[in-house]
Amino acid sequence: MLTQTQQSFLQRFGIAARGGSGGSATDYDSLLSEAEGRLSTVRALPPRAGQLLKDLTGPIAAAVSAARKAAAQGAQDDAVATLSAQAVLGRKLDREVDAVTEYLREAKGFAARLAETRTQARGHGAAAVEDYLKRLESDDKRRQTAEARGDFDQAIIACEAQEARHAAMMQEAGRAANCNKVRHEIEAEIARLESHAPGGGNARPVIAAVREMMNDADNFAKSANWVGAALTMRKARTELQLGTRGLDLMAKLRPDEEATEFTRAHVQILAHIKALQNLKSGGPIQRELRRIVEMTKDARKALPDENKALHLLNQCRAACIDLTQTVLENGRYASSFKQLFRQRDQLRQVQQDKCAQPEIKRVTRLLREADSLTRRLDFPAAIAQVDVAAKTLQTGLQAAHLYADTVRPARTALARLAQRGDKKAAESGLNALDEAFRKRDLKRADSLARAALDADDR
């Protein structure tokens, strides 16, 4: 006859141990409580979980019902045997309850990401998420197939496959939508200018430059460089706004015309100064404006020596012309500067494992240097720094996308290779991949990553 310890050991493996004295009431009560506890745990879960676990809970519930009936008829041994036969299934249910709970949580997040992506794909951000949506829909099919066969671990993997990319892809969709919105605004303003004069009249060179920028933005978009596309399209809009405003300011100032009558010229220059004061500009420009105002006061003080007064007033006019150009350059700079700061902060949010930190640090340094240059009113140099920062930011975003898409999964695949025993090959692959990514040889890094992922699938 088996001891109680031996019987319990066999029951752990679903073996109903029968012996001389048969199943005790304690065995029956313990097994019944255990089975009913498992069923109660499942009943406390959302209905969807119960549906997914029915292949496990169904036999256990039937065993509980049969055991109760046998016990009521005095067949204690049969009741214990019936419940013991479900022991293995019960332990599997314990494991699956955790897996199903996690799966339903992941599936909810996956469904939300899929719905958000489909919404973007129906809007102006569609071009940026077409490929991403295809991968999500492929993962959804994998998820459904795994769920149908009860493989919840694989279903979870399918749900999580693109999760790390989602925030970045929604940012890309936002940039694509913004590109389209800004394009429509530009085209509407160009149409308005051209309706007033053939080809836009005096604005013709500005319009030509803006259209060239729009073409550059389209080229960025074709290569899925949505940061470059968004920045360039906004730059085009700024150029159209500032270029036409500059033409208006210069036309009112009449820079080619020397002042010959003091009062008229004085009123004209003061009106121009007021127009410049109404434009957004920083402290250095405001200081220069105050200096020009003092120059106009000196010109008036020179009266009644009208020749001297007119000479000083023409110096004011020349200073106004230079400052007008500076104000326009400041507008171009400020627009790009703000956009880059915003895009840099978005990159900081979506990067994984600080993979784009070198670009973030360099962009920050370049923008600080650009800001220092503006204090000396050297806007051409500041704009050049901003352009370098924009290219750096684009590289950082490309690196961040690649890291999330292939490099990070490939590093995990190489770690699994080391666990399987091929440590030398894993270390060699990891070193080559990390070196290519660190040097921003993104084409090679992508190739190495995909090779590692393909090997892991085999």
Stockholm file with secondary structure:
# STOCKHOLM 1.0

chainA/1-458         MLTQTQQSFLQRFGIAARGGSGGSATDYDSLLSEAEGRLSTVRALPPRAGQLLKDLTGPIAAAVSAARKAAAQGAQDDAVATLSAQAVLGRKLDREVDAVTEYLREAKGFAARLAETRTQARGHGAAAVEDYLKRLESDDKRRQTAEARGDFDQAIIACEAQEARHAAMMQEAGRAANCNKVRHEIEAEIARLESHAPGGGNARPVIAAVREMMNDADNFAKSANWVGAALTMRKARTELQLGTRGLDLMAKLRPDEEATEFTRAHVQILAHIKALQNLKSGGPIQRELRRIVEMTKDARKALPDENKALHLLNQCRAACIDLTQTVLENGRYASSFKQLFRQRDQLRQVQQDKCAQPEIKRVTRLLREADSLTRRLDFPAAIAQVDVAAKTLQTGLQAAHLYADTVRPARTALARLAQRGDKKAAESGLNALDEAFRKRDLKRADSLARAALDADDR
#=GR chainA/1-458 SS CCCHHHHHHHHTTTCCCCCTTCCCHHHHHHHHHHHHHHHHHHHTSCHHHHHHTHHHHHHHHHHHHHHHHHHHTTCHHHHHHHHHTTHHHHHHHHHHHHHHHHHHHHHHHHHHHHHHHHHHHTSTTHHHHHHHHHHHHHHHHHHHHHHHTTCHHHHHHHHHTTHHHHHHHHHHHHHHHHHHHHHHHHHHHHHHHHHHSGGGGGGHHHHHHHHHHHHHHHHHHHTTCHHHHHHHHHHHHHHHHHHHHHHHHHHHHCTTSCCCSHHHHHHHHHHHHHHHHTSCCCHHHHHHHHHHHHHHHHHHHTTTCHHHHHHHHHHHHHHHHHHHHHHHHHHHHHHHHHHHHHHHHHHHHHCSTTTTHHHHHHHHHHHHHHHHHHTTTCHHHHHHHHHHHHHHHHHHHHHHHHIIIIIHHHHHHHHHHHHTTCHHHHHHHHHHHHHHHHTTCHHHHHHHHHHHHHHHHC
#=GC SS_cons         CCCHHHHHHHHTTTCCCCCTTCCCHHHHHHHHHHHHHHHHHHHTSCHHHHHHTHHHHHHHHHHHHHHHHHHHTTCHHHHHHHHHTTHHHHHHHHHHHHHHHHHHHHHHHHHHHHHHHHHHHTSTTHHHHHHHHHHHHHHHHHHHHHHHTTCHHHHHHHHHTTHHHHHHHHHHHHHHHHHHHHHHHHHHHHHHHHHHSGGGGGGHHHHHHHHHHHHHHHHHHHTTCHHHHHHHHHHHHHHHHHHHHHHHHHHHHCTTSCCCSHHHHHHHHHHHHHHHHTSCCCHHHHHHHHHHHHHHHHHHHTTTCHHHHHHHHHHHHHHHHHHHHHHHHHHHHHHHHHHHHHHHHHHHHHCSTTTTHHHHHHHHHHHHHHHHHHTTTCHHHHHHHHHHHHHHHHHHHHHHHHIIIIIHHHHHHHHHHHHTTCHHHHHHHHHHHHHHHHTTCHHHHHHHHHHHHHHHHC
//
